[in-house]
Amino acid sequence: MEKIKGLIDAPFTPFKENGEVNYEPIGAYADMLAKNGLKGVFINGSSGEGYMLTEEERMKLAEEWVAAAPQGFKVIVHVGSTCVKMSRNLAAHAQKIGAWGIGAMATPFPKINRVEELVKYCEEIASGAPQLPFYYYHIPAFNNAYLPMPAFLEAVDGRIPNFAGIKYTYESLYEYNQCRLYKDGKFDMLHGQDETILPCLAMGGAQGGIGGTTNYNGRCLVGILDAWEVGDIEKARELQNFSQAVINVICHFRGNIVGGKRIMKLIGLDLGKNRTPFQNMTDDEEKAMKAELEAIRFFDRCNKF
């Protein structure tokens, strides 16, 4: 099964002023990401507020992204939900429309407490799209599924024919590397934290990744991979430190889903507000965030249209 090389973006879902999904910007969005070095998108996940979308909206977004994708641009569809039947339907739809792959995080309710529960959940979902690679999206901060991923790989190995690997969004670089080393790198371990790409590269990982700040800071993050590739460690360090400076700013404004989405407006692509229960930024907060970004010269280095 193909391993992803390069960075995949986790895009925001555009909304109109009335709260309905706005599909119109997706073509320009896809072109901008490709222009700035991103290799694809992982849609309807946490950055895309996937759990606040209806099944119909998620399907329509998948259709629009597949239609808009430039040549060679991968579209991976997050299909996780609290209803495994709906997830399986979303997976089947993704396969039908020609998506490149699918993924699912653990359901936030009911809480998954055992590895076997997680394997069964993934097994049922992946069966809906047997021709597509399936990635488990490990993000325990969102669902409290703090399960050992090496044990998960052992349990899933040979059980789900289209299991491709893990989108690993957690702080344990040790565990990430142990998963990467499992059976001499059998599975694709997609790095999921933009703030720690360089240390993972140093261990041999992060050849492929999925991030959220790549929406607006992709040039910098792709640059880390490029600098590492040619052996320019000082450049890679500078870019990693700058990416952390950007993350420090969004942490002052409710993180990537809220603050990051508003940055898109500041760089030229207004994607609207967030859905309830997210607390949207005020105009004063936007001005304050813009000032913090200007102080680190973000707009000289951000993604360009």
Secondary structure, DSSP 4 states (H G I P E B T S, - for coil): -PPP-EEEE-PPPPB-TTS-B--TTHHHHHHHHHHTT--EEEESSTTTTGGGS-HHHHHHHHHHHHHHPPTT-EEEEE---S-HHHHHHHHHHHHHHT-SEEEEEPPSSSPP-SHHHHHHHHHHHHTT-TTS-EEEEE-HHHH-----HHHHHHHHTTTSTTEEEEEE-SS-HHHHHHHHHGGGT-SEEEE--GGGHHHHHHTT--SEEEESTHHHHHHHHHHHHHHHHTT-HHHHHHHHHHHHHHHHHHHTTTHIIIIIHHHHHHTT-----PPTTS-PPPHHHHHHHHHHHHHTTGGGTS---
